[in-house]
């Protein structure tokens, strides 16, 4: 009897569904109601990528940190105004871009330089990554640093943040055809830089 009861309890525990993580939209709705735990979850989910995006624009980690604080404060204040016309991540990156350029105008900071790009960590790299991969990553980051700011942003959004042309157009507030043109020339220029650096284009 006791064994059967115990097995029954185990079966019930296994059958209990695992709660799903709240969507970004749901978190914003909770934040609009003053839920600070929702804000913490939202920050944890997005802060690293948002920071890296800001850093690529600004080039100074300390200023990027200030920008990120400003971004998420703005998100907290505007959570109730999100209308769902774009993905939450697209809306968030648009806010980040606006704040980053505002910081550049205030402090006259130069765009990302080679030595700053060298310091950017690749989250995909594991501790046991090969020296060859590490060297390739450094070269790629240096090549990215040689692009114009607009082209570097396009590459970053499309390939790192996996944004579509339409989403990039929303973030930049420019026509989709302009995004396509910039992306074409950005990829062409990057391919040339990578080739001159001795990296096989298949590695891109």
Backbone torsions as a table, in degrees:
resi	resn	phi	psi	omega
1	UNK	NA	-48.3	-179.4
2	UNK	-63.9	-40.1	-179.9
3	UNK	-64.2	-43.7	179.2
4	UNK	-62.1	-40.1	179.7
5	UNK	-64.6	-39.8	-179.8
6	UNK	-66.2	-43.5	179.3
7	UNK	-63.9	-35.9	178.6
8	UNK	-63.5	-40.3	179.6
9	UNK	-65.2	-37.9	178.8
10	UNK	-65.5	-41.9	-179.6
11	UNK	-63.1	-41.7	-180.0
12	UNK	-65.0	-36.9	-179.7
13	UNK	-67.0	-39.4	179.8
14	UNK	-69.3	-33.1	-176.5
15	UNK	-76.5	-18.0	-178.2
16	UNK	-66.8	122.0	-176.7
17	UNK	-67.3	145.1	177.4
18	UNK	-78.5	127.3	-178.9
19	UNK	-62.1	138.2	-179.6
20	UNK	-82.1	148.7	177.3
21	UNK	-67.0	139.6	-179.6
22	UNK	-64.8	145.5	177.1
23	UNK	-71.9	164.3	177.1
24	UNK	-61.3	-39.4	179.7
25	UNK	-63.0	-41.3	178.5
26	UNK	-64.9	-38.9	178.6
27	UNK	-64.2	-40.8	178.4
28	UNK	-63.2	-40.0	178.8
29	UNK	-62.8	-41.0	178.8
30	UNK	-68.7	-36.9	178.0
31	UNK	-64.8	-36.0	178.3
32	UNK	-62.7	-25.5	177.9
33	UNK	-91.3	5.7	177.0
34	UNK	89.1	19.4	-178.5
35	UNK	-81.0	104.8	-178.1
36	UNK	-72.2	-28.5	177.1
37	UNK	-65.6	-37.1	176.8
38	UNK	-63.7	-38.8	178.4
39	UNK	-64.2	-41.4	179.5
40	UNK	-62.9	-42.5	178.7
41	UNK	-64.0	-43.7	-179.8
42	UNK	-63.1	-42.7	179.5
43	UNK	-63.3	-46.1	179.8
44	UNK	-60.3	-38.2	-177.4
45	UNK	-69.8	-35.9	-169.6
46	UNK	-116.1	-13.4	-168.9
47	UNK	-61.7	-39.1	-176.2
48	UNK	-65.2	-49.6	-179.5
49	UNK	-66.3	-38.3	179.2
50	UNK	-65.4	-41.1	178.0
51	UNK	-60.9	-45.4	-178.3
52	UNK	-65.5	-36.9	177.8
53	UNK	-64.2	-44.9	178.4
54	UNK	-64.1	-39.3	-178.7
55	UNK	-65.1	-36.7	179.1
56	UNK	-65.5	-29.0	179.2
57	UNK	-81.6	-44.6	-171.3
58	UNK	-88.7	-47.0	179.3
59	UNK	89.3	-1.0	-179.6
60	UNK	-125.2	112.9	-176.2
61	UNK	-57.3	-38.8	-177.6
62	UNK	-67.2	-40.0	178.1
63	UNK	-70.5	-37.2	177.2
64	UNK	-60.4	-38.6	177.1
65	UNK	-60.9	-43.1	178.4
66	UNK	-63.0	-41.1	179.4
67	UNK	-62.1	-43.5	-178.8
68	UNK	-63.2	-40.4	176.7
69	UNK	-60.5	-41.9	178.8
70	UNK	-65.9	-38.9	180.0
71	UNK	-61.7	-50.3	-175.7
72	UNK	-73.4	-26.0	172.3
73	UNK	-66.3	-40.7	177.7
74	UNK	-64.5	-41.0	178.2
75	UNK	-61.2	-42.9	178.9
76	UNK	-60.1	-43.0	-178.5
77	UNK	-72.0	-32.6	-173.9
78	UNK	-101.5	5.5	-175.3
79	UNK	-52.4	-39.7	-178.2
80	UNK	-74.9	-10.3	-177.8
81	UNK	-95.3	-7.0	-179.6
82	UNK	-65.5	124.8	-174.0
83	UNK	-105.1	-1.1	176.9
84	UNK	76.0	19.8	179.3
85	UNK	-75.3	-15.9	176.8
86	UNK	-143.3	172.3	175.4
87	UNK	-64.4	149.4	-180.0
88	UNK	-58.5	-41.1	-178.6
89	UNK	-64.4	-35.2	177.7
90	UNK	-66.3	-45.1	176.7
91	UNK	-59.4	-41.8	-178.9
92	UNK	-66.3	-42.7	179.5
93	UNK	-68.7	-31.8	176.2
94	UNK	-64.7	-42.0	176.3
95	UNK	-62.2	-43.6	-179.0
96	UNK	-61.6	-44.8	-179.7
97	UNK	-61.2	-44.6	179.5
98	UNK	-60.9	-45.5	-178.9
99	UNK	-66.7	-38.8	-178.4
100	UNK	-65.0	-44.0	180.0
101	UNK	-71.0	-30.7	175.2
102	UNK	-64.1	-40.1	178.2
103	UNK	-65.4	-38.4	178.1
104	UNK	-63.6	-41.5	179.8
105	UNK	-65.6	-37.3	-178.5
106	UNK	-71.6	-39.7	-170.4
107	UNK	-110.0	-1.2	178.0
108	UNK	53.8	46.4	-178.8
109	UNK	-86.3	138.3	177.7
110	UNK	-72.3	160.0	177.8
111	UNK	-70.4	170.4	-174.9
112	UNK	-55.0	130.1	178.6
113	UNK	-103.7	170.1	-175.8
114	UNK	-58.0	-42.7	-176.0
115	UNK	-66.8	-30.5	177.3
116	UNK	-72.8	-41.9	179.1
117	UNK	-59.4	-35.2	179.5
118	UNK	-62.2	-27.9	-176.3
119	UNK	-84.7	-12.0	-178.5
120	UNK	-68.9	129.2	179.8
121	UNK	-87.2	144.2	176.2
122	UNK	-95.8	111.7	-176.1
123	UNK	-64.2	-18.3	-179.3
124	UNK	-79.9	-16.4	-178.9
125	UNK	-77.4	130.4	176.8
126	UNK	-97.9	161.7	-178.8
127	UNK	-55.0	-27.6	-176.7
128	UNK	-96.5	18.9	179.6
129	UNK	-61.1	148.1	-177.8
130	UNK	-74.2	156.2	177.3
131	UNK	-62.0	-33.5	-179.8
132	UNK	-63.9	-43.8	179.8
133	UNK	-66.3	-39.1	-179.6
134	UNK	-64.0	-42.9	179.3
135	UNK	-64.9	-40.8	179.0
136	UNK	-62.6	-40.9	-180.0
137	UNK	-63.8	-40.7	179.1
138	UNK	-63.8	-40.6	179.4
139	UNK	-65.7	-42.6	179.2
140	UNK	-61.8	-43.1	179.4
141	UNK	-64.8	-37.4	177.8
142	UNK	-66.3	-39.4	177.6
143	UNK	-65.1	-40.6	177.0
144	UNK	-60.8	-38.1	-179.5
145	UNK	-66.0	-18.3	179.9
146	UNK	-88.9	-7.2	176.3
147	UNK	-75.6	161.2	173.9
148	UNK	-67.7	157.6	179.6
149	UNK	-54.0	-43.4	-178.6
150	UNK	-64.2	-42.3	-179.8
151	UNK	-69.6	-37.3	179.6
152	UNK	-64.9	-40.0	178.4
153	UNK	-63.5	-42.3	-179.9
154	UNK	-60.2	-48.8	179.7
155	UNK	-61.0	-43.7	-178.6
156	UNK	-61.4	-45.8	-177.4
157	UNK	-69.3	-41.8	-175.8
158	UNK	-74.4	-43.9	-173.2
159	UNK	-96.4	-35.0	179.6
160	UNK	-86.5	-47.9	-179.0
161	UNK	-89.9	-4.6	176.5
162	UNK	56.0	43.7	178.7
163	UNK	-89.8	145.1	177.6
164	UNK	-78.5	169.4	177.7
165	UNK	-59.5	-41.7	179.9
166	UNK	-62.2	-40.5	-179.5
167	UNK	-69.4	-39.5	177.4
168	UNK	-63.7	-38.5	177.6
169	UNK	-60.6	-38.2	177.8
170	UNK	-66.5	-42.2	-178.4
171	UNK	-66.7	-41.8	-178.8
172	UNK	-83.3	-16.4	-174.7
173	UNK	59.8	46.4	178.7
174	UNK	-134.3	163.4	179.1
175	UNK	-63.4	151.9	179.4
176	UNK	-61.1	-37.4	179.3
177	UNK	-62.6	-33.2	176.8
178	UNK	-67.6	-39.7	176.9
179	UNK	-61.7	-45.4	-179.5
180	UNK	-60.4	-41.6	179.8
181	UNK	-65.1	-45.9	179.5
182	UNK	-63.5	-40.5	-179.6
183	UNK	-64.2	-40.5	179.5
184	UNK	-59.5	-50.0	-178.0
185	UNK	-72.0	-31.0	177.2
186	UNK	-65.6	-45.0	179.3
187	UNK	-66.1	-39.0	179.6
188	UNK	-63.2	-45.3	-179.8
189	UNK	-66.3	-42.8	-180.0
190	UNK	-64.3	-39.3	178.8
191	UNK	-61.3	-40.2	178.5
192	UNK	-64.8	-45.7	179.9
193	UNK	-61.9	-43.2	-179.3
194	UNK	-65.9	-41.8	178.8
195	UNK	-62.6	-43.5	179.8
196	UNK	-65.6	-26.1	179.1
197	UNK	-82.9	-5.1	176.5
198	UNK	87.7	20.6	178.1
199	UNK	-101.5	135.3	176.2
200	UNK	-65.1	132.5	-178.7
201	UNK	-61.3	-24.1	179.8
202	UNK	-65.0	-18.0	-179.7
203	UNK	-79.3	-13.5	-178.6
204	UNK	-72.7	NA	NA
